[in-house]
Amino acid sequence: MRSSDTWVCVADGSRASFFRCDGPRHDLEPVMGYGVPADGRPFLGRVAGQLDRAARTHLFEHLVLVGPQSVLSALEGHMTPDTRQLVIGEVDRDLIRTTPRELTTCLRDWLPH
């Protein structure tokens, strides 16, 4: 996968989706998504781990987190300091069922201009 300027992580307590935006006037494109793991490990810890791995391999330069405040706090608590430094915005809204096009519209202030 090529480097992307901005990634968006949309999460609730049981699902997460990752999107990328490669530049101005580009809609968000799905990168991956998943639900609650069967092994019982903390879900948001796994999501943060995915973000940490993506940040470590330079898949994105900026990160926007979207979800209820409790989810945002948990994600930041599980992420490494290096990944947290890439967070350029947080949106305290449950948008897990939003389409990529709708999400692009909702997040236009956080995406590359």
N, C-alpha and C positions, 0 to 999 in steps of 0.2 A: 504494500500500500504506500502511496506517495504522501509526502508531507502536506498537511493542510494548514491553512492559516488559523482557522478557528474551529474548535469542536464544541458541541453543545451536548450536555448530559441531562436528559430528562428522566426523573426517577420519582417513584412513590415507594411505599414500603415493600412491594413485591415484584416490581418490574422496573426495568431501565432500558432506555434507548439512547444510542449515541448517533450524532449527526455531525457532518462537517460542512463548512462553507469555505470554498476556495477563493473567494474574492468578491469584490463589489458586484452587485446585481446578480449574484448566483443564489439560487434557492438552496436550502439545506438538503443534503443527501444522506440517507441512512448509512451508517457504518456498521452497526451491529446492535443487537438487543437481546435481552434474556430475562428469565423470571427466577423465582426462588429456587436455589440449588437443593438438590436432594440430599446432600451430605450434611446438612444441618449447620454449616458455617454461616456466620452473620452475612446476610444478603448485602447490606450496604458496605461492609468491609470488602466483599468480593468486587463490588462496583468500583470502589476506590482503588482496589488492586489493579483492575483493568485500566483505569485512568493513569495510575502510576506507571504501568508498563508502557502505555502509549506515549506518555510524556518522556520517559527514559529513552525511547527509541525515536523521539522527535517526530511523531506523527502529527503533532499540532504545536502551535506557538501560543495560542490563547485558548482559554476554556471558560464557557458559561455554564453555570449550574442552574437547573430549573427543577423546582419541586416544593412541597410544603416545607416550612421552616425547620421542622424536626428532621426531615431528610437532609436538608442542606447542612445542618449542624453535624449530623452523623457522618456525612460524606467528608466534610472538612476535617473532622476528628480522626478519620481513618487514613486520609491522604498523607503522603510524605510532604515535608516542607517545600521541596522543589516543585512538586505538582501544585501545591497551594499557591505558589508564587505566579503561576500561569493563569489563575482565576482572575478574569477581568470583570465578571459580573455574576450576580445571583438574582434569580427571579423567584419570589415566594408565591408560586402558583402551581396548582396541580394541572399540568398540561400533558399528561402521559397519553391521553387519547387524541391529541391534536395531530392533524396531518402535517407532513413536512412543509407544505406551502403555507398553512395557517401559522405554523410555528415560526417560519421565516418572517411573516408579517408581525407577529407578537414580539419578536426579538430584534427587529430591524435596528434599534439603537445600539445593540451589542455586537452586531455583525459588521464585517468590513464595509466601508462606504465607497 
